[in-house]
């Protein structure tokens, strides 16, 4: 098998396009154990996700986890599966679709907007190859993680770099590393909370639950913890919340090692024991609803809180396909594109220039 992938057909003078690739975590193809096993294997074998020495981890993963966890995880996925499939894939696809519309409204130049999954399908490598086939020679990589972590954003970018290693003629590439303090992102979060409160009233405490990572990652220099805290503080300030009116917590622990604290589950139980009248939970680090928000927080979290003696429990949905979030996303893209973006692009002029380039190339002996 050749090291370099075949290049797509090329015609001199063809219009070059700018690509925008949204990258999310991933999802199994179905809420079944058979579909979960390859998905979990790809996810948990990533060195960015689990840093245990490979021989030891191979035995644990293949000997224990992949023989027990797929069935349990499948049951959880089944509880949140939608008629159109995975909520994560549905909302990520919607974000790409709506971003394409918004970018077309802002600029006349041709864009190709796609989405990919770090684990599962559609893969990052396949999407980059497909974008090249559409004439894309510049790609903006946009991992859908506001707060940078090596295990999320870092891994998503790894997948892109690994793909580009096999490109004989790779496109120009830019990447958005994080946007945890971006004003548009914070404003969209604020508006989503205020919209929910306008309909349902305001809680005693707003819990902001972020995905957890091992504490060891923080000690080794991962900025994720600080970026989550900053997002939480900025959102609280925008909502005029006093310190006692909100909590920043971390969910989704895995294994026995210490992870970032305070843990969401322990905080929910504590608030329940305190007989808190009502809490609302939002997950600012998740831009699309998924297993971790819809099952772990909306369902399991509610059970933990109520069982501990709490009152009302509300989950505020992720930003998903909210118009204000799509506009904020387009603002982020516009800023990152910088000199790649032009307001003077003209389709008729581009076609004429392309035809002239094609004619000159043929005179010089080119076949295409």
N, C-alpha and C positions, 0 to 999 in steps of 0.2 A: 504493500500500500504506500503510495507516494506521501511524503511529508507535507507537501503543500496542496491545498485544495485547488480544484480547477477554477480558473477565473471565468466569470460570466461572459457571454458574447459581448463584444465591444464594437461600436460603430463610431468612427471619427465624426465629431460634431454633435454627438448626442448630448442632451441637456443633463448637466450634473445636478444632483439633488442633495439637499441637506437632510440627514436623518436624525430622529429623536427616538431613543430607545428607553422606555420605562422598564425597570427591572424590579420585580417583586420576589418574595421568598419562594413561593411554589405551593403546589397542592397535588394530592393524588388525583387520578382520573375518575375515581369512583369511591364511595364510602364503604369499601370492602377490604377484608384482610389481604386478599391477593393483590389489590391495587396499592395498599399501604406499604407492603413489604419492600418493593423496589424504591419507592419514594423515600421511606425512612432510611434505607441502606445508603442511598446517595447523599441524603442530608447528614446523617450521623457519621459518615465516613470522611466528611470534609474536615481537613486539619484545622480550618478556621473555627469550626464548631466545637470539636473535641480535640484537645491537645494532649491526650494520654498517649504514651508511646505506642506505635502502631501494632507490634505483635500482641501486646496485652489487650489493646482495645479490639483487635480483630477477634480474639477469642470471646470477649464479653459481648461484642455486637452480634456476631454470627452464632455463638453458642447459647446466648440467653435472650438478648433484647429482640432480635428479629424472629424469635420463636414464641414470644409472649406478647410483645407490645402491639403488633399489627391488629390483632383482634380487638383489643381494648380501644385502640385509637379509632378503628373503623366504627365502633358503636358511637363514639363521640362525634365523628364526622357525620354520621347518619342523622344525628339530632339537629344539625344546622344546615344540611344539604337543601338546596333550592331546586325547583323544577328545571331551571336553566343550568344547574350544576353547582360547582363550587362557588360560594359567595366571593372568595378572594379573586378567583379568575374572572368572575362576572364584573365586579367593580373595577378591577384593573383594566379589563378590556374597555369598559365604559370610559374610564379616565383617558385612555389613549385615543378613543374615538372623539371625545369631546375636546381634547386638547388639539387634535388635528383641525377641528372646526374653528376653534378660537385662534389658532396660528394662521389659518387661511384668512380669517377676518382681519388680522393685524398686518399681514405682509403678503404681497403678490407673488413672492418667489415660491417655487414648489418645495413642499416638505413631504417626507415620508415618516409618519409617526406609527411606531409599533410598540408592542409590549412583549416581554419575555419573563420566564421564571428561572430563578437560580437553580431550583431542583424541580424535576418534572418537565412538563411540556406546556408551551413551546420553549425550547431551550435558547439560551443566549446565543450560542454558536449558530444554530439554525436561523435565528432571526437576523443576525449580522450578515450571514450569507445571502439571505433572501433580500435584505435591503440593498446589498451590493448589486444584486440582479436587477433591481429597479433603478439603477444608475446613481445610487448614493455614494458620494466620495468624501463626505464629512459626516461624522456621527457624534451626537451628544449623548453620553451615557448618563442616565438619571435613575440611580437606585432609589426606590420609594421608601427610604428610611430617613426621617428628618434628623435623627441623632446618629452620629457615626459610631459604629462598633466594628471591630475587626471581623466578628462572626456574622455580620449582616452586610453592611456596605462593602467592607473589605472583601468578603467572599464574592459578592456580586461583581465587583470589578475584576477579581481574579478570573472569573469565568470569561469575561470579555477579553482580558489580556491573553489568556490561554488560546482563545479562538484566533486572535490576531496573529499569534505566532505561526499559524498555519496559512496565513494569507500571503500570497506572492506579491500582491499589490494592495496593501492594507489602506483603509481610508484614514483621513485625518481624524483624530479622536480628541474629544474633551470629556471631562467627567465632573459631575456635581457631587462633592464629597458629603456635604451636610447642609441643612438649612434650619437648624433647631431654633434659631432666633430670628428668622426671616419675618419681617412685619406682616407680609401678606398671609403667611401660614398662621401666625399667632392671631391675626384678625379673623381668619376663617374659623379657627377653633373657638374664639370668643363668640362669634356670631352663631355658631352651632349650639353652644351652651345657652346663650340668651334666647334663641328661638325655642329650644326645648323648655326652658324655664317659663317663657311667656305662655306656653300651653299647659304645663304641668305644675307650675309653682317652683319655688326655690327650696333646696334642701338645707339641713343644718350643716352638713359637711360635703364638700366635693372631693372625691378621691380621684387622683390622677395616676392611673396605673400604667407603668411602662414595662416592656418585656425585660426580664432579668438576664444578667450574664454572671458568670462566676466572679467572685470577689478577686480572685487571683488576676483576672484580666485588668482590673483597675490598678492593682499593685504593679503590674508590668507596663503600665502606661497607656491603657485604653482610655480615651476621653469621654466615653459614653455616659458615665455616671454624672459628670459635671454638666454635660449637655442636656440631659434629662432634667436635672435640677434647674437649669436656666430656663428651659421651656416651661416648667411648672411655675416658676416664679413670675415669668412674663405673662403667662395666662392668668394667674391669680391677680396680678396687678391690673391687668386690663379689665378684669371683672370686679375690681375694688374689693377683693376678699381680704379679710384679716387673717393672720397666721393660723388662728384656731379654726378657721372655716374651710381649710383645705389640707390635704395630705398628698405627698408624692411617694408612691410605693412601687414595688417591683414584683412581677408575677412570673409564672411559667418556670419554676425551678425544675432541675433535672439532676438526679444523682444525689450523693450525700455531702458533697463539698458545700462550703458556704458560698452563697450568692449575694448579690447586692441587697441591702436591707434599707428600710423595713419591707418585709414581705407583704404583698397585697392580702393574701389569705389571713395572715395573723392580724393585720390591721382591721379587716372586716369583722373578724371575730371579736376583737377588742371593742370596736364601736358598737357591736351588738350587745356585748356584756354591759356596756355603759348605758344601755337602753336609749340609744340615739334615735330620735323620732324618725328621721329620714336621711338617707345618704344617696347621692348620685355618683356614679362612677363613669369616667371617661378615659379612653386609652389614646393619648395624644400621639404616641409613637406609631400607631397603626393607621395608615391612610385608607385602608379598605377593610371592611369587616371580614372576619375569618374565624377559624376555630378558637383562637386565643381570646377573641372578644365575645363571640356569640355563645360559645359553650363554657369556656373557663370563667369568664366574667359575668355575662348576662344570666347564666344558669347556675353554675357551681357557686359563684360568688354570692348570688342571692340566697342560695340555700345556707351557706355558711353564716351569713349575716342574720337571717331570720332564725336559724336554729340557736344562735347565741343570744337571742332575745331582742333583736333590733326591730324597728318599725317598718317604714316603707323603704323599698330598694328600687332604684331606677338606673338603667344603663343608657347612656347617651351615645347614639350611634357614631361610628367613624365618619370622617369627612366624605368618603365614598365619591359620589358624583355631584356633590353640591356645586352650584354655579360659582359661588364665591371662591371655593377651593380651586376650581378649574381655572379661574382668572388668576389666582395667586400662583398656580403652577405655571401658567403661561408667562407670568412676569418673571419667574425664576428662569425659565427657558430663554426668554428674550435677553435677560442679563448675561447668561452664560454664552449665548451665541455670539455676542459682541460683534466683531468684524465680519462674521459669517452672515449677518442679517443685513438685508438691504431693502429700502423702500422704493428703489428705482428700477427693480426688475420688470422687464416687459416681455411677455410671452412671444409676441410677434417678432420683436427684435432678436430674442434668443434663438428662435427658429431660423431666422435669416443667417445669423452668425454661424449656427450649426451647419447649415447647408453649405456656406462658404468654406468652412473648415473641412467638411467632407469632400468637397470638390478639390481643394488643394491637396488633401491626402491622397486622392485617387490619381492626381497628376504626378505625384511622387511615387506612385506604384502600390499604394495601399489597396487591399482587397475590400476592406470594410469602412 
